Amino acid sequence: MTAFRTLDDVDVKGKRVLLRVDLNVPMEDGRVADATRIERALPTIDEITKKGGRVILLSHFGRPKGQRVEEDSLRQVLPALEHALKRKIAFADDCVGEKAARVVNALKDGDVALLENTRFHKGEEKNADDFIAALAANGDIFVSDAFSAAHRAHASTEGIAHKLPAFAGRAMQAELEALESALAHPQRPVMAIVGGAKVSTKLELLGNLVAKVDYLVIGGGMANTFLAAQGKAVGKSLCEHDLAGAAQEILAKAEKAGCEIVLPIDATVAQKFEAHAPSHIVSVDHVGESDMILDVGPKSIAHVEALLAKCKTLVWNGPFGAFELPPFDEGTNAVAQTAARLTVEGKLLSVAGGGDTVSALNQAHVAQEFSYVSTAGGAFLEWLEGKILPGVAALMR
Ligand code: AMP
């Protein structure tokens, strides 16, 4: 049995199901540019309608800050949603009040409605009682399928889950199960790879991970801060010299916890931060004054791959280098491909997440092969930081 309530715990037949999804999809020229989030919501919608429930979709869209802004209307997403679901969906011009009630009251068992942007009301982000009550008036139960919004204690993500019987949808369930098997109850050894630009944005995350994983591989620009803290020259590389103390604290905490910190041994350096800039490989002990570290080198890659082959679980956030600029995507691509192969061979459970990580894995053509790729940005990072997400806590048994 899962630690949280799921659709297996409720009979939805004939019920008005307020289903919180994340339809905050990227738009281009008035059309949905990437329908991933819509696709993730489909299994839950399908299941509830097939079981005879009435689905009432709730979502935020953009940042209208508590007022009606036409360009943030969810009506724009309706065609893509209808296309994906292959059915007609009713639309209500407001998510509360008479307009919403009229649409909801007209639903029959198995029907679907979409209500207007929850963030058109100030009560959404304030998690205000009167707004929660107004939302809840249109439902018998609440189902949350928006892990990516669960780090925010808003009315439609958290408040309402205390007002109505609340359950995790299938997408939320899959996400929580993947995350739990990666960090809460993992098969050991566990490796975490943390890359990306800066240590400053990931201090809490590193602090949490050293206490949980066996190997913490640090890559990307943030590795430079650790190398500099160890007294190495990093030339013109991206580096937060003022965080040397914080880096040393993390190294000390890791040693105490028995976590091995894995830093680059060699690096690909260039003089310019641009695609195809002339580059060469140096040991991290010999980075020149005008060098910029833009990726890890072949020895570092081989070292990480050898350790990974011993691991049963991998959690990954952040690239090893400036992956948007070839050839500085090589470290990220190589390790991603090895992780994907080990996963396909059944030797590794691999979970990755965060905006740039998803693009990096897509670029390496391996996202499909990972055990789970989370498209939640902030929520995934907060979960890696060890925080209890309010929208998840509200679904616990
Ligand atoms: P983050 O959002 O923190 O995961 O950082 C991702 C960004 O880090 C990407 O845009 C990368 O280009 C950048 N990055 C990774 N390694 C380096 C590096 N060595 N120097 C500069 N930027 C880097």
Boltz pocket constraint, residues with backbone or C-beta under 6 A from the ligand:
constraints:
  - pocket:
      binder: B
      contacts: [[A, 195], [A, 196], [A, 197], [A, 198], [A, 201], [A, 219], [A, 220], [A, 221], [A, 222], [A, 238], [A, 293], [A, 294], [A, 295], [A, 317], [A, 318], [A, 319], [A, 320], [A, 321], [A, 322], [A, 323], [A, 324], [A, 354], [A, 356], [A, 357]]
      max_distance: 6.0
